[in-house]
Amino acid sequence: METRVALIGIMVENPDSVGELNQLLHEYGSYIIGRMGIPYKERGINIISVAIDAPQDKINALSGKIGRLNGISAKTVYSNLKENK
Protein backbone atom coordinates (compact mmCIF):
# COMPACT_ATOMS: atom_id res chain seq x y z
CA MET A 1 0.00 0.00 0.00
CA GLU A 2 1.31 3.45 -0.92
CA THR A 3 2.09 5.77 1.98
CA ARG A 4 2.84 9.48 2.20
CA VAL A 5 4.96 11.46 4.60
CA ALA A 6 3.11 14.47 5.99
CA LEU A 7 3.20 17.05 8.73
CA ILE A 8 0.00 17.96 10.56
CA GLY A 9 0.12 21.39 12.20
CA ILE A 10 -2.32 21.69 15.10
CA MET A 11 -3.40 24.81 17.02
CA VAL A 12 -5.09 24.12 20.35
CA GLU A 13 -7.14 27.08 21.59
CA ASN A 14 -9.48 25.08 23.85
CA PRO A 15 -7.63 23.06 26.52
CA ASP A 16 -10.84 21.14 27.27
CA SER A 17 -10.42 19.28 23.94
CA VAL A 18 -6.89 18.03 24.65
CA GLY A 19 -8.10 14.67 25.96
CA GLU A 20 -10.00 13.97 22.74
CA LEU A 21 -6.98 15.08 20.70
CA ASN A 22 -4.64 12.77 22.59
CA GLN A 23 -7.09 9.88 22.09
CA LEU A 24 -7.07 10.45 18.33
CA LEU A 25 -3.28 10.62 18.23
CA HIS A 26 -3.14 7.39 20.23
CA GLU A 27 -5.49 5.67 17.74
CA TYR A 28 -3.18 6.60 14.85
CA GLY A 29 0.01 6.04 16.86
CA SER A 30 1.30 3.25 14.60
CA TYR A 31 1.63 5.79 11.76
CA ILE A 32 3.11 8.65 13.76
CA ILE A 33 6.86 9.22 13.32
CA GLY A 34 7.07 11.88 16.03
CA ARG A 35 5.37 14.87 17.57
CA MET A 36 6.38 18.13 19.18
CA GLY A 37 4.26 20.41 21.33
CA ILE A 38 5.00 24.03 22.15
CA PRO A 39 2.98 25.85 24.81
CA TYR A 40 2.60 29.52 23.91
CA LYS A 41 1.60 30.88 27.29
CA GLU A 42 1.53 34.54 26.23
CA ARG A 43 -1.30 33.74 23.79
CA GLY A 44 -2.91 30.91 25.76
CA ILE A 45 -2.56 28.35 22.96
CA ASN A 46 -0.58 25.19 22.28
CA ILE A 47 1.09 24.49 18.95
CA ILE A 48 1.63 20.85 18.01
CA SER A 49 3.33 19.33 14.98
CA VAL A 50 2.83 15.67 14.12
CA ALA A 51 5.01 13.90 11.54
CA ILE A 52 3.23 10.91 10.01
CA ASP A 53 3.92 8.20 7.40
CA ALA A 54 0.62 6.61 6.38
CA PRO A 55 -1.75 5.96 3.49
CA GLN A 56 -3.28 9.23 2.32
CA ASP A 57 -6.77 8.24 3.44
CA LYS A 58 -5.52 7.68 7.01
CA ILE A 59 -3.77 11.06 7.05
CA ASN A 60 -6.90 12.78 5.72
CA ALA A 61 -9.10 11.00 8.26
CA LEU A 62 -6.89 11.97 11.20
CA SER A 63 -6.55 15.59 10.09
CA GLY A 64 -10.30 15.86 9.52
CA LYS A 65 -11.16 14.37 12.91
CA ILE A 66 -8.72 16.72 14.63
CA GLY A 67 -10.14 19.73 12.80
CA ARG A 68 -13.67 18.88 13.99
CA LEU A 69 -12.68 19.08 17.66
CA ASN A 70 -13.95 22.16 19.48
CA GLY A 71 -11.28 24.89 19.63
CA ILE A 72 -8.71 22.94 17.61
CA SER A 73 -7.63 23.56 14.03
CA ALA A 74 -5.34 21.48 11.83
CA LYS A 75 -3.63 21.80 8.47
CA THR A 76 -1.63 19.15 6.64
CA VAL A 77 1.44 19.51 4.42
CA TYR A 78 2.51 16.56 2.26
CA SER A 79 5.92 15.49 1.03
CA ASN A 80 6.18 14.55 -2.65
CA LEU A 81 7.86 11.33 -1.52
CA LYS A 82 5.69 8.23 -2.03
CA GLU A 83 6.48 4.66 -1.03
CA ASN A 84 4.80 1.29 -1.36
CA LYS A 85 4.78 -0.69 1.85
PDB file of N, CA, C and O in Angstrom:
ATOM      1  N   MET A   1       0.836  -1.173   0.000  1.00  0.00           N
ATOM      2  CA  MET A   1       0.000   0.000   0.000  1.00  0.00           C
ATOM      3  C   MET A   1       0.889   1.248   0.000  1.00  0.00           C
ATOM      4  O   MET A   1       1.882   1.311   0.725  1.00  0.00           O
ATOM      5  N   GLU A   2       0.525   2.232  -0.815  1.00  0.00           N
ATOM      6  CA  GLU A   2       1.309   3.452  -0.925  1.00  0.00           C
ATOM      7  C   GLU A   2       1.091   4.341   0.299  1.00  0.00           C
ATOM      8  O   GLU A   2      -0.040   4.539   0.743  1.00  0.00           O
ATOM      9  N   THR A   3       2.186   4.870   0.834  1.00  0.00           N
ATOM     10  CA  THR A   3       2.092   5.772   1.977  1.00  0.00           C
ATOM     11  C   THR A   3       2.695   7.125   1.608  1.00  0.00           C
ATOM     12  O   THR A   3       3.467   7.247   0.657  1.00  0.00           O
ATOM     13  N   ARG A   4       2.324   8.122   2.381  1.00  0.00           N
ATOM     14  CA  ARG A   4       2.837   9.479   2.200  1.00  0.00           C
ATOM     15  C   ARG A   4       3.425   9.954   3.521  1.00  0.00           C
ATOM     16  O   ARG A   4       2.986   9.548   4.597  1.00  0.00           O
ATOM     17  N   VAL A   5       4.411  10.809   3.420  1.00  0.00           N
ATOM     18  CA  VAL A   5       4.961  11.464   4.602  1.00  0.00           C
ATOM     19  C   VAL A   5       4.310  12.845   4.670  1.00  0.00           C
ATOM     20  O   VAL A   5       4.273  13.575   3.679  1.00  0.00           O
ATOM     21  N   ALA A   6       3.802  13.189   5.841  1.00  0.00           N
ATOM     22  CA  ALA A   6       3.113  14.468   5.990  1.00  0.00           C
ATOM     23  C   ALA A   6       3.386  15.055   7.363  1.00  0.00           C
ATOM     24  O   ALA A   6       3.830  14.367   8.282  1.00  0.00           O
ATOM     25  N   LEU A   7       3.112  16.330   7.473  1.00  0.00           N
ATOM     26  CA  LEU A   7       3.205  17.048   8.735  1.00  0.00           C
ATOM     27  C   LEU A   7       1.841  17.675   8.997  1.00  0.00           C
ATOM     28  O   LEU A   7       1.319  18.424   8.171  1.00  0.00           O
ATOM     29  N   ILE A   8       1.273  17.359  10.157  1.00  0.00           N
ATOM     30  CA  ILE A   8      -0.001  17.957  10.556  1.00  0.00           C
ATOM     31  C   ILE A   8       0.304  19.032  11.592  1.00  0.00           C
ATOM     32  O   ILE A   8       0.837  18.740  12.663  1.00  0.00           O
ATOM     33  N   GLY A   9      -0.038  20.274  11.266  1.00  0.00           N
ATOM     34  CA  GLY A   9       0.122  21.390  12.199  1.00  0.00           C
ATOM     35  C   GLY A   9      -1.186  21.588  12.944  1.00  0.00           C
ATOM     36  O   GLY A   9      -2.246  21.707  12.329  1.00  0.00           O
ATOM     37  N   ILE A  10      -1.114  21.624  14.264  1.00  0.00           N
ATOM     38  CA  ILE A  10      -2.318  21.693  15.098  1.00  0.00           C
ATOM     39  C   ILE A  10      -2.222  22.897  16.029  1.00  0.00           C
ATOM     40  O   ILE A  10      -1.203  23.097  16.691  1.00  0.00           O
ATOM     41  N   MET A  11      -3.286  23.697  16.079  1.00  0.00           N
ATOM     42  CA  MET A  11      -3.403  24.812  17.017  1.00  0.00           C
ATOM     43  C   MET A  11      -4.498  24.472  18.022  1.00  0.00           C
ATOM     44  O   MET A  11      -5.647  24.239  17.647  1.00  0.00           O
ATOM     45  N   VAL A  12      -4.135  24.445  19.290  1.00  0.00           N
ATOM     46  CA  VAL A  12      -5.095  24.118  20.348  1.00  0.00           C
ATOM     47  C   VAL A  12      -5.434  25.402  21.094  1.00  0.00           C
ATOM     48  O   VAL A  12      -4.602  25.952  21.815  1.00  0.00           O
ATOM     49  N   GLU A  13      -6.666  25.872  20.911  1.00  0.00           N
ATOM     50  CA  GLU A  13      -7.137  27.076  21.586  1.00  0.00           C
ATOM     51  C   GLU A  13      -8.092  26.754  22.732  1.00  0.00           C
ATOM     52  O   GLU A  13      -8.393  27.623  23.549  1.00  0.00           O
ATOM     53  N   ASN A  14      -8.568  25.514  22.796  1.00  0.00           N
ATOM     54  CA  ASN A  14      -9.479  25.081  23.852  1.00  0.00           C
ATOM     55  C   ASN A  14      -8.853  23.905  24.595  1.00  0.00           C
ATOM     56  O   ASN A  14      -8.878  22.781  24.095  1.00  0.00           O
ATOM     57  N   PRO A  15      -8.294  24.145  25.779  1.00  0.00           N
ATOM     58  CA  PRO A  15      -7.632  23.058  26.516  1.00  0.00           C
ATOM     59  C   PRO A  15      -8.575  21.929  26.923  1.00  0.00           C
ATOM     60  O   PRO A  15      -8.120  20.829  27.238  1.00  0.00           O
ATOM     61  N   ASP A  16      -9.874  22.185  26.921  1.00  0.00           N
ATOM     62  CA  ASP A  16     -10.835  21.136  27.269  1.00  0.00           C
ATOM     63  C   ASP A  16     -10.889  20.021  26.223  1.00  0.00           C
ATOM     64  O   ASP A  16     -11.382  18.930  26.513  1.00  0.00           O
ATOM     65  N   SER A  17     -10.392  20.279  25.018  1.00  0.00           N
ATOM     66  CA  SER A  17     -10.417  19.279  23.944  1.00  0.00           C
ATOM     67  C   SER A  17      -9.132  18.461  23.851  1.00  0.00           C
ATOM     68  O   SER A  17      -9.015  17.595  22.983  1.00  0.00           O
ATOM     69  N   VAL A  18      -8.177  18.721  24.724  1.00  0.00           N
ATOM     70  CA  VAL A  18      -6.887  18.033  24.649  1.00  0.00           C
ATOM     71  C   VAL A  18      -7.025  16.528  24.855  1.00  0.00           C
ATOM     72  O   VAL A  18      -6.321  15.757  24.203  1.00  0.00           O
ATOM     73  N   GLY A  19      -7.907  16.097  25.738  1.00  0.00           N
ATOM     74  CA  GLY A  19      -8.103  14.666  25.965  1.00  0.00           C
ATOM     75  C   GLY A  19      -8.561  13.950  24.703  1.00  0.00           C
ATOM     76  O   GLY A  19      -8.064  12.873  24.377  1.00  0.00           O
ATOM     77  N   GLU A  20      -9.513  14.556  23.995  1.00  0.00           N
ATOM     78  CA  GLU A  20      -9.995  13.967  22.739  1.00  0.00           C
ATOM     79  C   GLU A  20      -8.890  13.955  21.686  1.00  0.00           C
ATOM     80  O   GLU A  20      -8.761  12.995  20.927  1.00  0.00           O
ATOM     81  N   LEU A  21      -8.092  15.025  21.640  1.00  0.00           N
ATOM     82  CA  LEU A  21      -6.976  15.084  20.696  1.00  0.00           C
ATOM     83  C   LEU A  21      -5.972  13.972  20.978  1.00  0.00           C
ATOM     84  O   LEU A  21      -5.545  13.269  20.063  1.00  0.00           O
ATOM     85  N   ASN A  22      -5.601  13.816  22.237  1.00  0.00           N
ATOM     86  CA  ASN A  22      -4.642  12.767  22.593  1.00  0.00           C
ATOM     87  C   ASN A  22      -5.180  11.377  22.270  1.00  0.00           C
ATOM     88  O   ASN A  22      -4.416  10.499  21.869  1.00  0.00           O
ATOM     89  N   GLN A  23      -6.483  11.165  22.438  1.00  0.00           N
ATOM     90  CA  GLN A  23      -7.088   9.875  22.091  1.00  0.00           C
ATOM     91  C   GLN A  23      -6.956   9.603  20.590  1.00  0.00           C
ATOM     92  O   GLN A  23      -6.621   8.490  20.185  1.00  0.00           O
ATOM     93  N   LEU A  24      -7.218  10.611  19.776  1.00  0.00           N
ATOM     94  CA  LEU A  24      -7.069  10.446  18.326  1.00  0.00           C
ATOM     95  C   LEU A  24      -5.624  10.138  17.947  1.00  0.00           C
ATOM     96  O   LEU A  24      -5.367   9.253  17.132  1.00  0.00           O
ATOM     97  N   LEU A  25      -4.687  10.867  18.538  1.00  0.00           N
ATOM     98  CA  LEU A  25      -3.275  10.620  18.228  1.00  0.00           C
ATOM     99  C   LEU A  25      -2.865   9.218  18.665  1.00  0.00           C
ATOM    100  O   LEU A  25      -2.057   8.571  17.999  1.00  0.00           O
ATOM    101  N   HIS A  26      -3.414   8.753  19.772  1.00  0.00           N
ATOM    102  CA  HIS A  26      -3.136   7.389  20.229  1.00  0.00           C
ATOM    103  C   HIS A  26      -3.680   6.360  19.235  1.00  0.00           C
ATOM    104  O   HIS A  26      -3.016   5.363  18.951  1.00  0.00           O
ATOM    105  N   GLU A  27      -4.875   6.594  18.710  1.00  0.00           N
ATOM    106  CA  GLU A  27      -5.491   5.670  17.736  1.00  0.00           C
ATOM    107  C   GLU A  27      -4.644   5.533  16.475  1.00  0.00           C
ATOM    108  O   GLU A  27      -4.588   4.457  15.879  1.00  0.00           O
ATOM    109  N   TYR A  28      -3.994   6.604  16.070  1.00  0.00           N
ATOM    110  CA  TYR A  28      -3.180   6.602  14.848  1.00  0.00           C
ATOM    111  C   TYR A  28      -1.693   6.480  15.169  1.00  0.00           C
ATOM    112  O   TYR A  28      -0.850   6.741  14.311  1.00  0.00           O
ATOM    113  N   GLY A  29      -1.369   6.087  16.388  1.00  0.00           N
ATOM    114  CA  GLY A  29       0.010   6.036  16.856  1.00  0.00           C
ATOM    115  C   GLY A  29       0.942   5.180  16.016  1.00  0.00           C
ATOM    116  O   GLY A  29       2.132   5.479  15.923  1.00  0.00           O
ATOM    117  N   SER A  30       0.426   4.118  15.400  1.00  0.00           N
ATOM    118  CA  SER A  30       1.298   3.246  14.604  1.00  0.00           C
ATOM    119  C   SER A  30       1.824   3.944  13.347  1.00  0.00           C
ATOM    120  O   SER A  30       2.800   3.484  12.754  1.00  0.00           O
ATOM    121  N   TYR A  31       1.197   5.035  12.937  1.00  0.00           N
ATOM    122  CA  TYR A  31       1.631   5.786  11.758  1.00  0.00           C
ATOM    123  C   TYR A  31       2.487   7.000  12.111  1.00  0.00           C
ATOM    124  O   TYR A  31       3.173   7.549  11.249  1.00  0.00           O
ATOM    125  N   ILE A  32       2.451   7.416  13.368  1.00  0.00           N
ATOM    126  CA  ILE A  32       3.112   8.653  13.762  1.00  0.00           C
ATOM    127  C   ILE A  32       4.616   8.438  13.927  1.00  0.00           C
ATOM    128  O   ILE A  32       5.051   7.546  14.656  1.00  0.00           O
ATOM    129  N   ILE A  33       5.400   9.264  13.243  1.00  0.00           N
ATOM    130  CA  ILE A  33       6.859   9.221  13.324  1.00  0.00           C
ATOM    131  C   ILE A  33       7.314   9.937  14.595  1.00  0.00           C
ATOM    132  O   ILE A  33       8.186   9.451  15.316  1.00  0.00           O
ATOM    133  N   GLY A  34       6.717  11.088  14.857  1.00  0.00           N
ATOM    134  CA  GLY A  34       7.069  11.876  16.034  1.00  0.00           C
ATOM    135  C   GLY A  34       6.150  13.069  16.169  1.00  0.00           C
ATOM    136  O   GLY A  34       5.433  13.428  15.235  1.00  0.00           O
ATOM    137  N   ARG A  35       6.179  13.679  17.346  1.00  0.00           N
ATOM    138  CA  ARG A  35       5.366  14.867  17.567  1.00  0.00           C
ATOM    139  C   ARG A  35       6.098  15.824  18.491  1.00  0.00           C
ATOM    140  O   ARG A  35       6.928  15.419  19.305  1.00  0.00           O
ATOM    141  N   MET A  36       5.773  17.106  18.348  1.00  0.00           N
ATOM    142  CA  MET A  36       6.385  18.134  19.180  1.00  0.00           C
ATOM    143  C   MET A  36       5.295  19.127  19.572  1.00  0.00           C
ATOM    144  O   MET A  36       4.533  19.595  18.727  1.00  0.00           O
ATOM    145  N   GLY A  37       5.232  19.436  20.848  1.00  0.00           N
ATOM    146  CA  GLY A  37       4.265  20.407  21.332  1.00  0.00           C
ATOM    147  C   GLY A  37       4.956  21.606  21.935  1.00  0.00           C
ATOM    148  O   GLY A  37       5.940  21.469  22.663  1.00  0.00           O
ATOM    149  N   ILE A  38       4.438  22.787  21.629  1.00  0.00           N
ATOM    150  CA  ILE A  38       5.003  24.025  22.148  1.00  0.00           C
ATOM    151  C   ILE A  38       3.891  24.814  22.829  1.00  0.00           C
ATOM    152  O   ILE A  38       2.960  25.261  22.159  1.00  0.00           O
ATOM    153  N   PRO A  39       3.969  24.994  24.144  1.00  0.00           N
ATOM    154  CA  PRO A  39       2.984  25.847  24.807  1.00  0.00           C
ATOM    155  C   PRO A  39       3.342  27.315  24.581  1.00  0.00           C
ATOM    156  O   PRO A  39       4.476  27.724  24.828  1.00  0.00           O
ATOM    157  N   TYR A  40       2.390  28.093  24.120  1.00  0.00           N
ATOM    158  CA  TYR A  40       2.604  29.524  23.907  1.00  0.00           C
ATOM    159  C   TYR A  40       1.768  30.253  24.947  1.00  0.00           C
ATOM    160  O   TYR A  40       0.650  30.692  24.676  1.00  0.00           O
ATOM    161  N   LYS A  41       2.327  30.370  26.129  1.00  0.00           N
ATOM    162  CA  LYS A  41       1.600  30.882  27.289  1.00  0.00           C
ATOM    163  C   LYS A  41       1.126  32.321  27.101  1.00  0.00           C
ATOM    164  O   LYS A  41       0.044  32.674  27.569  1.00  0.00           O
ATOM    165  N   GLU A  42       1.909  33.148  26.432  1.00  0.00           N
ATOM    166  CA  GLU A  42       1.531  34.544  26.233  1.00  0.00           C
ATOM    167  C   GLU A  42       0.219  34.680  25.467  1.00  0.00           C
ATOM    168  O   GLU A  42      -0.517  35.647  25.663  1.00  0.00           O
ATOM    169  N   ARG A  43      -0.079  33.711  24.591  1.00  0.00           N
ATOM    170  CA  ARG A  43      -1.300  33.740  23.790  1.00  0.00           C
ATOM    171  C   ARG A  43      -2.347  32.743  24.268  1.00  0.00           C
ATOM    172  O   ARG A  43      -3.481  32.744  23.789  1.00  0.00           O
ATOM    173  N   GLY A  44      -1.959  31.891  25.220  1.00  0.00           N
ATOM    174  CA  GLY A  44      -2.905  30.913  25.755  1.00  0.00           C
ATOM    175  C   GLY A  44      -3.259  29.796  24.788  1.00  0.00           C
ATOM    176  O   GLY A  44      -4.365  29.258  24.836  1.00  0.00           O
ATOM    177  N   ILE A  45      -2.321  29.443  23.903  1.00  0.00           N
ATOM    178  CA  ILE A  45      -2.557  28.352  22.957  1.00  0.00           C
ATOM    179  C   ILE A  45      -1.403  27.360  23.025  1.00  0.00           C
ATOM    180  O   ILE A  45      -0.349  27.645  23.593  1.00  0.00           O
ATOM    181  N   ASN A  46      -1.626  26.193  22.435  1.00  0.00           N
ATOM    182  CA  ASN A  46      -0.577  25.187  22.277  1.00  0.00           C
ATOM    183  C   ASN A  46      -0.441  24.889  20.795  1.00  0.00           C
ATOM    184  O   ASN A  46      -1.435  24.770  20.078  1.00  0.00           O
ATOM    185  N   ILE A  47       0.790  24.772  20.350  1.00  0.00           N
ATOM    186  CA  ILE A  47       1.095  24.487  18.950  1.00  0.00           C
ATOM    187  C   ILE A  47       1.727  23.106  18.905  1.00  0.00           C
ATOM    188  O   ILE A  47       2.713  22.841  19.593  1.00  0.00           O
ATOM    189  N   ILE A  48       1.155  22.229  18.092  1.00  0.00           N
ATOM    190  CA  ILE A  48       1.635  20.846  18.011  1.00  0.00           C
ATOM    191  C   ILE A  48       1.922  20.509  16.554  1.00  0.00           C
ATOM    192  O   ILE A  48       1.134  20.832  15.664  1.00  0.00           O
ATOM    193  N   SER A  49       3.049  19.861  16.320  1.00  0.00           N
ATOM    194  CA  SER A  49       3.330  19.328  14.983  1.00  0.00           C
ATOM    195  C   SER A  49       3.441  17.812  15.098  1.00  0.00           C
ATOM    196  O   SER A  49       4.061  17.284  16.021  1.00  0.00           O
ATOM    197  N   VAL A  50       2.830  17.133  14.145  1.00  0.00           N
ATOM    198  CA  VAL A  50       2.831  15.672  14.124  1.00  0.00           C
ATOM    199  C   VAL A  50       3.354  15.220  12.761  1.00  0.00           C
ATOM    200  O   VAL A  50       2.758  15.525  11.728  1.00  0.00           O
ATOM    201  N   ALA A  51       4.471  14.492  12.764  1.00  0.00           N
ATOM    202  CA  ALA A  51       5.009  13.897  11.536  1.00  0.00           C
ATOM    203  C   ALA A  51       4.433  12.498  11.409  1.00  0.00           C
ATOM    204  O   ALA A  51       4.428  11.730  12.371  1.00  0.00           O
ATOM    205  N   ILE A  52       3.946  12.168  10.210  1.00  0.00           N
ATOM    206  CA  ILE A  52       3.227  10.909  10.006  1.00  0.00           C
ATOM    207  C   ILE A  52       3.613  10.286   8.666  1.00  0.00           C
ATOM    208  O   ILE A  52       3.850  10.996   7.689  1.00  0.00           O
ATOM    209  N   ASP A  53       3.674   8.973   8.630  1.00  0.00           N
ATOM    210  CA  ASP A  53       3.920   8.202   7.400  1.00  0.00           C
ATOM    211  C   ASP A  53       2.800   7.184   7.311  1.00  0.00           C
ATOM    212  O   ASP A  53       2.801   6.188   8.034  1.00  0.00           O
ATOM    213  N   ALA A  54       1.836   7.433   6.419  1.00  0.00           N
ATOM    214  CA  ALA A  54       0.622   6.610   6.378  1.00  0.00           C
ATOM    215  C   ALA A  54      -0.025   6.698   5.000  1.00  0.00           C
ATOM    216  O   ALA A  54       0.321   7.575   4.208  1.00  0.00           O
ATOM    217  N   PRO A  55      -0.962   5.795   4.709  1.00  0.00           N
ATOM    218  CA  PRO A  55      -1.749   5.958   3.489  1.00  0.00           C
ATOM    219  C   PRO A  55      -2.491   7.299   3.524  1.00  0.00           C
ATOM    220  O   PRO A  55      -2.888   7.766   4.592  1.00  0.00           O
ATOM    221  N   GLN A  56      -2.671   7.904   2.372  1.00  0.00           N
ATOM    222  CA  GLN A  56      -3.276   9.233   2.317  1.00  0.00           C
ATOM    223  C   GLN A  56      -4.657   9.278   2.963  1.00  0.00           C
ATOM    224  O   GLN A  56      -5.011  10.282   3.582  1.00  0.00           O
ATOM    225  N   ASP A  57      -5.441   8.214   2.831  1.00  0.00           N
ATOM    226  CA  ASP A  57      -6.772   8.236   3.439  1.00  0.00           C
ATOM    227  C   ASP A  57      -6.702   8.270   4.962  1.00  0.00           C
ATOM    228  O   ASP A  57      -7.571   8.862   5.603  1.00  0.00           O
ATOM    229  N   LYS A  58      -5.690   7.650   5.549  1.00  0.00           N
ATOM    230  CA  LYS A  58      -5.520   7.681   7.008  1.00  0.00           C
ATOM    231  C   LYS A  58      -5.106   9.078   7.471  1.00  0.00           C
ATOM    232  O   LYS A  58      -5.590   9.574   8.488  1.00  0.00           O
ATOM    233  N   ILE A  59      -4.205   9.703   6.713  1.00  0.00           N
ATOM    234  CA  ILE A  59      -3.774  11.063   7.051  1.00  0.00           C
ATOM    235  C   ILE A  59      -4.965  12.022   6.972  1.00  0.00           C
ATOM    236  O   ILE A  59      -5.182  12.833   7.873  1.00  0.00           O
ATOM    237  N   ASN A  60      -5.731  11.919   5.885  1.00  0.00           N
ATOM    238  CA  ASN A  60      -6.904  12.783   5.720  1.00  0.00           C
ATOM    239  C   ASN A  60      -7.922  12.563   6.833  1.00  0.00           C
ATOM    240  O   ASN A  60      -8.505  13.518   7.346  1.00  0.00           O
ATOM    241  N   ALA A  61      -8.133  11.306   7.203  1.00  0.00           N
ATOM    242  CA  ALA A  61      -9.097  10.995   8.261  1.00  0.00           C
ATOM    243  C   ALA A  61      -8.657  11.596   9.588  1.00  0.00           C
ATOM    244  O   ALA A  61      -9.463  12.206  10.291  1.00  0.00           O
ATOM    245  N   LEU A  62      -7.386  11.428   9.937  1.00  0.00           N
ATOM    246  CA  LEU A  62      -6.892  11.969  11.200  1.00  0.00           C
ATOM    247  C   LEU A  62      -6.982  13.491  11.206  1.00  0.00           C
ATOM    248  O   LEU A  62      -7.471  14.073  12.174  1.00  0.00           O
ATOM    249  N   SER A  63      -6.523  14.137  10.155  1.00  0.00           N
ATOM    250  CA  SER A  63      -6.551  15.591  10.094  1.00  0.00           C
ATOM    251  C   SER A  63      -7.984  16.112  10.170  1.00  0.00           C
ATOM    252  O   SER A  63      -8.247  17.107  10.846  1.00  0.00           O
ATOM    253  N   GLY A  64      -8.902  15.453   9.487  1.00  0.00           N
ATOM    254  CA  GLY A  64     -10.302  15.863   9.517  1.00  0.00           C
ATOM    255  C   GLY A  64     -10.919  15.710  10.897  1.00  0.00           C
ATOM    256  O   GLY A  64     -11.649  16.589  11.355  1.00  0.00           O
ATOM    257  N   LYS A  65     -10.628  14.592  11.563  1.00  0.00           N
ATOM    258  CA  LYS A  65     -11.160  14.366  12.909  1.00  0.00           C
ATOM    259  C   LYS A  65     -10.608  15.396  13.895  1.00  0.00           C
ATOM    260  O   LYS A  65     -11.334  15.892  14.757  1.00  0.00           O
ATOM    261  N   ILE A  66      -9.319  15.713  13.761  1.00  0.00           N
ATOM    262  CA  ILE A  66      -8.716  16.718  14.633  1.00  0.00           C
ATOM    263  C   ILE A  66      -9.379  18.077  14.396  1.00  0.00           C
ATOM    264  O   ILE A  66      -9.713  18.782  15.348  1.00  0.00           O
ATOM    265  N   GLY A  67      -9.565  18.434  13.148  1.00  0.00           N
ATOM    266  CA  GLY A  67     -10.145  19.726  12.798  1.00  0.00           C
ATOM    267  C   GLY A  67     -11.582  19.902  13.258  1.00  0.00           C
ATOM    268  O   GLY A  67     -12.057  21.031  13.384  1.00  0.00           O
ATOM    269  N   ARG A  68     -12.284  18.800  13.511  1.00  0.00           N
ATOM    270  CA  ARG A  68     -13.669  18.884  13.992  1.00  0.00           C
ATOM    271  C   ARG A  68     -13.774  19.021  15.510  1.00  0.00           C
ATOM    272  O   ARG A  68     -14.865  19.225  16.044  1.00  0.00           O
ATOM    273  N   LEU A  69     -12.652  18.910  16.197  1.00  0.00           N
ATOM    274  CA  LEU A  69     -12.681  19.078  17.658  1.00  0.00           C
ATOM    275  C   LEU A  69     -12.889  20.554  17.994  1.00  0.00           C
ATOM    276  O   LEU A  69     -12.380  21.437  17.304  1.00  0.00           O
ATOM    277  N   ASN A  70     -13.635  20.804  19.049  1.00  0.00           N
ATOM    278  CA  ASN A  70     -13.951  22.165  19.476  1.00  0.00           C
ATOM    279  C   ASN A  70     -12.681  22.913  19.901  1.00  0.00           C
ATOM    280  O   ASN A  70     -11.956  22.466  20.790  1.00  0.00           O
ATOM    281  N   GLY A  71     -12.420  24.060  19.253  1.00  0.00           N
ATOM    282  CA  GLY A  71     -11.283  24.887  19.631  1.00  0.00           C
ATOM    283  C   GLY A  71      -9.941  24.390  19.144  1.00  0.00           C
ATOM    284  O   GLY A  71      -8.900  24.823  19.637  1.00  0.00           O
ATOM    285  N   ILE A  72      -9.955  23.476  18.170  1.00  0.00           N
ATOM    286  CA  ILE A  72      -8.707  22.941  17.611  1.00  0.00           C
ATOM    287  C   ILE A  72      -8.771  23.042  16.095  1.00  0.00           C
ATOM    288  O   ILE A  72      -9.779  22.686  15.485  1.00  0.00           O
ATOM    289  N   SER A  73      -7.700  23.525  15.494  1.00  0.00           N
ATOM    290  CA  SER A  73      -7.625  23.562  14.034  1.00  0.00           C
ATOM    291  C   SER A  73      -6.382  22.810  13.578  1.00  0.00           C
ATOM    292  O   SER A  73      -5.394  22.716  14.307  1.00  0.00           O
ATOM    293  N   ALA A  74      -6.447  22.274  12.357  1.00  0.00           N
ATOM    294  CA  ALA A  74      -5.339  21.475  11.833  1.00  0.00           C
ATOM    295  C   ALA A  74      -5.190  21.703  10.334  1.00  0.00           C
ATOM    296  O   ALA A  74      -6.175  21.851   9.611  1.00  0.00           O
ATOM    297  N   LYS A  75      -3.959  21.727   9.889  1.00  0.00           N
ATOM    298  CA  LYS A  75      -3.630  21.801   8.467  1.00  0.00           C
ATOM    299  C   LYS A  75      -2.541  20.780   8.187  1.00  0.00           C
ATOM    300  O   LYS A  75      -1.686  20.520   9.034  1.00  0.00           O
ATOM    301  N   THR A  76      -2.578  20.204   6.996  1.00  0.00           N
ATOM    302  CA  THR A  76      -1.634  19.154   6.635  1.00  0.00           C
ATOM    303  C   THR A  76      -0.800  19.566   5.426  1.00  0.00           C
ATOM    304  O   THR A  76      -1.311  20.120   4.454  1.00  0.00           O
ATOM    305  N   VAL A  77       0.495  19.281   5.514  1.00  0.00           N
ATOM    306  CA  VAL A  77       1.435  19.508   4.420  1.00  0.00           C
ATOM    307  C   VAL A  77       2.023  18.157   4.044  1.00  0.00           C
ATOM    308  O   VAL A  77       2.459  17.400   4.912  1.00  0.00           O
ATOM    309  N   TYR A  78       2.034  17.856   2.750  1.00  0.00           N
ATOM    310  CA  TYR A  78       2.505  16.556   2.264  1.00  0.00           C
ATOM    311  C   TYR A  78       3.862  16.661   1.585  1.00  0.00           C
ATOM    312  O   TYR A  78       4.152  17.642   0.900  1.00  0.00           O
ATOM    313  N   SER A  79       4.683  15.646   1.782  1.00  0.00           N
ATOM    314  CA  SER A  79       5.920  15.489   1.026  1.00  0.00           C
ATOM    315  C   SER A  79       5.556  14.921  -0.346  1.00  0.00           C
ATOM    316  O   SER A  79       4.521  14.271  -0.493  1.00  0.00           O
ATOM    317  N   ASN A  80       6.388  15.159  -1.335  1.00  0.00           N
ATOM    318  CA  ASN A  80       6.184  14.555  -2.654  1.00  0.00           C
ATOM    319  C   ASN A  80       6.642  13.105  -2.677  1.00  0.00           C
ATOM    320  O   ASN A  80       6.357  12.377  -3.628  1.00  0.00           O
ATOM    321  N   LEU A  81       7.357  12.677  -1.624  1.00  0.00           N
ATOM    322  CA  LEU A  81       7.864  11.329  -1.523  1.00  0.00           C
ATOM    323  C   LEU A  81       6.717  10.332  -1.331  1.00  0.00           C
ATOM    324  O   LEU A  81       5.878  10.513  -0.449  1.00  0.00           O
ATOM    325  N   LYS A  82       6.683   9.292  -2.149  1.00  0.00           N
ATOM    326  CA  LYS A  82       5.686   8.232  -2.025  1.00  0.00           C
ATOM    327  C   LYS A  82       6.418   6.903  -1.942  1.00  0.00           C
ATOM    328  O   LYS A  82       7.478   6.726  -2.542  1.00  0.00           O
ATOM    329  N   GLU A  83       5.838   5.967  -1.189  1.00  0.00           N
ATOM    330  CA  GLU A  83       6.478   4.662  -1.034  1.00  0.00           C
ATOM    331  C   GLU A  83       5.404   3.592  -0.918  1.00  0.00           C
ATOM    332  O   GLU A  83       4.362   3.798  -0.294  1.00  0.00           O
ATOM    333  N   ASN A  84       5.675   2.460  -1.522  1.00  0.00           N
ATOM    334  CA  ASN A  84       4.797   1.294  -1.362  1.00  0.00           C
ATOM    335  C   ASN A  84       5.294   0.474  -0.204  1.00  0.00           C
ATOM    336  O   ASN A  84       6.476   0.135  -0.146  1.00  0.00           O
ATOM    337  N   LYS A  85       4.412   0.146   0.725  1.00  0.00           N
ATOM    338  CA  LYS A  85       4.783  -0.689   1.854  1.00  0.00           C
ATOM    339  C   LYS A  85       4.086  -2.024   1.756  1.00  0.00           C
ATOM    340  O   LYS A  85       4.268  -2.880   2.622  1.00  0.00           O
TER     341      LYS A  85
END
